[in-house]
Amino acid sequence: MTQYFDPYDADRPLMMKCSCGRDHTVAEHQQEVAAQQAVTELKRRSETAEFEAYSNQFIEATLMKSLFPEEPVRRRFLRAVGKGTAMAAISSLLPVASLQAMAQERRSLEKTNLTIGFIPITCATPLIMAHPLGFYEKQGLKVEVTKTAGWALVRDKVINKEYDASHFLSPMPLAMSLGLGANTTPTNVATIQNINGQAITMSIRHKDNRDPKNWKGFKFGIPFDYSMHNFLLRYFLAEHGLNPDTDVQIRVVPPAEMVANLRAGNIDGFLGPDPFNQRAVFDEVGYLHTLTKDLWNGHPCCAFGTTTEFIQQNPNTFAALYRAVLTAAAMARDPANRPLIAQTIAPAQYLNQPEVVVRQVLTGRYADGLGGIQNVPDRADFDPMPWQSMAVWMLTQMKRWGYIQNEVNYRQIAERVFLITDARKHMKDLGHAFEDGPAMKKHMIMGKEFDPTKPEAYLNSFAIKRG
């Protein structure tokens, strides 16, 4: 009888060997069997002509939604000009044809054996599911997806070239490119891995103290300084009159340790990634106070990317990686696939979580920890477009809270770091006009409009900021 402790889940009970001979429980065996069945069905769906057509439609729909976030406006625009005219107009500014062509294009790969790092959270869904579904293999790549304990380790392994590409928090490539927290390493965002999908989770002992104005002196966990979690938590607290630097304590806590720290009373709450928000509810130690989609609907969280050097040295390999991850994102975007995806990524080699926890996150039908069942289909979503306006917002928050001390050229940095691939090159190859790069758009964050063309005015509008 074999017993062991799993470092990725501090609360995991001691395991005994299953009758199949492997070191896992009967429940885990059943979960792995279900995962294999889910993989088989998802592979079948990915091989249909309908899915190939859907992939192209997914790219077009993503662009339309990003340019026209409000559905009534989007529908009026399409009715007025027609889909063909609309896509032609958008293609003059954005690499629509490039993206679709990349889905089919095959070129000689510079490197085929790759190591990709990931943190075991649902934000990494496209990158993870591309592995068991064979999307990397279809691109001629032999990829090892490597579970990693924390974000600083991810950063260091990318900088040291132990990882060829990685799952990142979307602000990390900005910080790495600016030399914040580590040696300057130009790094690019190829795709956003997920939008929404985070929450402010509070200890169940605070279930009767839900007004943030009363949280002075509380301790909060975040996964990393250069994270949307940190910036959104700070924004939320400041909007409720609390200075996040002086009125509360904010600590970096690895995602896998957040629930254990909440249970032990080391923190009062956390703004963290799923499935750990839902796991806190599952373990009856926390409740979901606020979904981050209610702060900024459509906000980016995690990203997929690599160093600029890797892209320059391995452009065809990078394009193949991009195709694999984008295909996975298209599949993850379809709500009909979410229950199967939850079964696929829940087992120990990926998220190591109960399937029911992952399913609640991905489907948006979940227990809130206060006795209610909520139905929020877009609690988590998968929109891969790395809009540079999002990067500008992140830079304003880095400056707001003192992570950036000097003057910053917001637009230049955003355009340099947030890429699909080298969009300019592909647009030039296709004969499309190019001036200012991919469009930037305005965002609504906690009821306040963010205009990426006026970052300093936005930054100066806040009463609470460092310095």
N, C-alpha and C positions, 0 to 999 in steps of 0.2 A: 504494500500500500504506500503510494508516494504522496507526500505533502509538500507544498511550496507556497511562497508568498509572491504575489504579482506586484511589481513596483509601479505599474500604471494604474492600479486601483488599490488604494491604501485600505479600503474597507472590505476587500474581497475575502471571503472565508477560506479556510484551508481546504484544499481540494484533494479528493481521493481518486485513484486510477479507475477509469471507466472499464466496463467489461470488454470493450473493443481493444484494450491494451494500451491506450494512450492516457496521458496524465490530464484527464479532465472529467467532469461529472457527467452523469447521464443527461442532465439538462443541457450542458454544453455540447454534448454529442448530438442531441436533437437539434440544437441551434445550428450546428455546422451542416447537418443534413439538409435542413431547411434553406440554408444559405446556398448550398450547391444547387438545389432545385430552383432557387430564385435566379442564380446565375444562368442556368440553362434557359430559363424563360426570357430573361433580358437579352441574352445572346440571340435567341430566335427573333425577338422584336428588332434588334439592331441590324439584322441581316435582311430585313424586308425592304422592298423598293419604297414603301410608304415612309419608312424612317429616313431614307436618304433624301426624299423630297422634303420631309419634315425638318431635316437639318438645315437645308437652305432657307426654308420658311422661317425657321427659328432665328437665323442670323438677321433676316430682313425684319422680323417682328421685334427683335431686340433693339435694332436701330430705331425703328419707328417709336417704340415705347420710350426710349431714352430721349429722343428729340421732342416727343409730345407726351409727357407723363400723364396728362389728364385724358382719360378715355373718350369723353365727348368731343374734345378738341381733335383728337386723333381721327375719330370717325368722320367728323365734318371735313377735315382736310382730305381724307381719302375719297370721300364722296365728291368733293369739289373738283379734284384733279385726276382721280383714278390712280390705281396702284402702280401701273407702269410708269406714268409720268412722275409720281412721287418718288419711286425708287431711282429713276434716272436723275432726278434733281439731287437726291441724297448722295448718289454715287459720284457726283461732281465734287463733293466735299469729303466723303468718307469711303474707305476701301471696301465697299460691298462686294464688288466682283472679285477683288483680291481674296477676300475671306472665302467666298464660295469656290474659287479656283483652287485655293489651298486645300480644300476638303478632298479634291481629286488628284492634285499634283503629286508626282512621285519623282524624286531625284536621288542620285547617289548620296548615301549618308556618310558623313565624315567619321562618325562614331556611333556604334550600335549598342554597346554595353553601357548602361547608365544607372546611376544611383540617385534616387529622388527621395528627399526627406519629407516627412509629414508629422504633424502633431495629431494624436488620435482624437479628433473632434469632428463634428458633422460639417463644419466649414470646409473640410478637405474632401467632401463627397466626390466631386468629379475626378480629382486626382487619384483617389483611392479606388473608386469603382472601375476606372479604366484598366486597372491591373487584372482583377479576376475575369472581367469581360473580354480580355484579350485585345483591347483597343491599341495598346502599345505594340503588341506583336503584329497587328495588321499593318502597322506603319514600318515594320522591319526592325523594331527596337526590342532589345532585351533589357527590361527595366526591373530593377529591384526597388520596391518602395519600402523605405526604412522608417519605422516608428522611432520618434525622437522625444526625449523627455522634456525639453523646454526650448523657448524661443531663442535664448542667447546661444544655446548649443547649435540650433539650426543655423543661425547667422554665422557662427564661427566655422561650422563645417562647410558652408558655402564659400566663405572667404578663403579657407584652406584647401578648397577644391576637392574635399572629400565627397561632397554632393555636387552632381552636375547641374541639378535644378532643384527647386524646393517649393513646398507650401510655405508661404510667408503671411504674416499679418500685413495688410496692404500698406501701412505707413513704413514698414521696415526697409523696403528698397529705397525710399526717400532718405531715411536716416543713414543707411549704408552708403548711399551715393554722396551724402554730405559729410560723412566721417563722424557722425554722431554716435558715441558709445563704442566705436571701434575704428579701425583703420579705414580710410576712405576707399570704398570699393564700388565703382559704378555698377549699378544693378538695375534691371528692368522688370517691370510688371508686364507679363504677356496677357494674362486674363485675370479678371476678378473671379475668385472661386465661388463666392456666395454673396448674396445681399441679405440684409436683415439677419435673423437667426441667432440673436443674442438676447440677453435679458438682465435686468437688475433683480437678483434673487436675494431675499432677506431671510435671516434666521426666523424660524417659526416662533421663537420667543418674542419677536417684534410684530406679531400678526395684528396686534391692537394699536400699533404705533406706526401708521402708514404715511403720515405726513412728513415729507423730507425736511421740512423746516424744523422738525423736532429731533433731527439726527446729529446734532452737534456733539462731537466727541466720539462718534462711531468710527469703527475700523472697517475698511473695505478692501477686498482683493481685486486685483486686475492681473491679466496674464503677462503683461510686458509694458514697459513705459511707452514704447513706440507702437501703440495699438489703438484701434478705434474704440476699444473698451475703455481705455484710459481717457481718451478725448471726449467720448460721449458721457462718461460718468462725471467728469469735471464740468462739462457743459450743463448737465442735468442739475448737479448740485448748485452751481453758480446761479442758474435760473431760479432756484428756490432760495437764494439769498445766503448760501453757505460758501465760504471760501475753501476750496478743496485743499489748499496748502496749509491752512491754519485752523480751520474749524473741524476737520476730520483727519483721519490717517488713511493714506492709500498705500497699500503694500503690493509688491509683485508676488503672486502665488501661482505656481504651475497649475494649469487647468485640472490635472488629475488629482491635485491635493486640495482643491477648493471646497469640495463637500466635506472632507474630513476636518478641515479648519473651521468650517461653519458649525459642524457638530460639536467640536471641542470648545467653541466659544472664542477662538482666537480672532475671528472676524465676525462682524455683525451682518455682513452681506457681501456680495460680489457682483460686479458686472463682468460676466464671463461668457465663454462660448458654450454652446450645447455640444454634447448632451448633458453637460454637468448642471445646467439650470434644472432640467427635467429630472435628473438623477437626484437632486436635492429634494424634490417633491416625492419621488419614488421612495426615497429613504426616510421620508417624513421628518426632515430636519429643516426644510425651508419652504418658502412660497414665492411665486412669481409676482413681483411687485409691478414691473413695467417691462413690456417687450420693447426692444430698441427700435422696432419698426414704428412704434408710436412716438418715438423721438424724431426719427428721420426715416420715413418710409422709402425703401430702396437704397439705404446706405450700404456702402461696400464694407466688407469685413476682411476676409482673407483673400489672398492672391496666389497666383502661380507665376513663378519667374525664375530668372537666373542672372548671372553676371553678364555685363555687356561684352566682356572678353569671350565668354562661351558662345554667345550669339555670333560674334564676329568670326570666330574660328570654326564654328559648326552651324552655319546658317541652314543647311538642309536638315540636319538632325533636329535643330530647334523647330523648324517648320513642321516636321513630323510629330514632335512632341505636342506642338500647338494643335495639330489636327486631332490627335488622340484625346486631349483634354477637352477640346471644344465639342467633340462628338459626345463625350460623357456628359458635358454640361447640358447639351441639347436633350439628352435622355433624362437627366435629373430634373430638368425644367418641367417635364410633363407630369402633372400630378398623378396620372394613372400608374406611373412607374414607381412612385415613392414607397409603397409598402414593400415591393420586391427589393428595392434598393436598401431599405432599412434591414431586411434580412441578410442582404449581401455584405454589408459593411459592419454589422453588429459583432461578429465573432472576434475571438481573441487576437487574431493576427492583425486586425484593423482597429476597431474602436474598443473592443472588449467590454461591451455593455449589454444589458438585457435588451432584446429586440424590441420589446414593448416601449422602452424609453426612447430608442432611436425612432421608432415609428411615430410616436406622439409628436416628436420634433418635426419630422419631415412631412407628415400629413397635416399638421396644424390642429389636430383634434387631441386635446390634452387636458390633464388634471392640473389645476392651478395651485394646489397646495392649501386652498382655503375652503375646500369642499365643493368647488365648482368644476364643471367641464366646459372648456372653451373650444370654439371652432374658428380658427384663424388660418385659412389655407396658405396665406403668404407669410406666415410666421418666419419661414425660411424659404429662400428662393435662389435661383442660380442664373444670374445674368452676367455673361462673361466680359462685357465691354468695359475696358479700363478708362472711363471718361476722365480727362485731365482736370476738369473742374473739381472732381473729388480730391485729386491730389492737391490742388490749390487750397481747398478747405483744410486738409490735414496740415499743410504748412502753416496756415494761419493759427491753428491750435498749437502747433509746436512753438511758434513765436509767442503766442498768448501766455503760455505757461513756462517760458524761459528755456525751452530745449534748444531754440535757435536764438542766439544773442545778437547776431549781426543782421544787416540789411539782406533781403533775399529777393531774388528775381523769381517770383512765383511761377509765372507762365513758362519761363525758360526751363526751370527745374521740372515742372510737370510734364512738359513736352519731351524732355530728355529721358525721363524715367518711366512714365506710363505709356507703354506701347502695346500694340497688338503683335506685330513684328516690326519690321522697319516699314511703317505705313507709307512714308514718303517714297521709298524705292518702288514698292508695289504699285502705287498710284502712277508714278512716272512711267513704269513699264506698261501700264494699261492705257497711257495717254490721257489720264485725267488731270484736270487743272489742280494745282496745289498752291495755296498761299499760307494760311495761318495754321494748318494742321487740323486734326479732328476738332469738331465743334465743342465748345464749352457751353454748359447750360446752367441755369439757375436752379437752386435747390431750396426747399422749405424745411427748416430745421427748428423744431419746437415753436412753430408759428412765426419764425423770423426768416425772411428771405436772404439767401446768400447769393450775391452776384460775383462770380469768379473774376470779373474784369475790374472789380474794385475791392481787392483784398484788404488793403490798409484801412479803408473807410470802415469795412466790416469789423476789422480787428479793433479799431478805435471806438467802436460803438458799445463795447462791453464795459460795464462798471467794475466788474470783478475780473482781475487778471494779475499775473505776477508782476511785481515792479511797478 
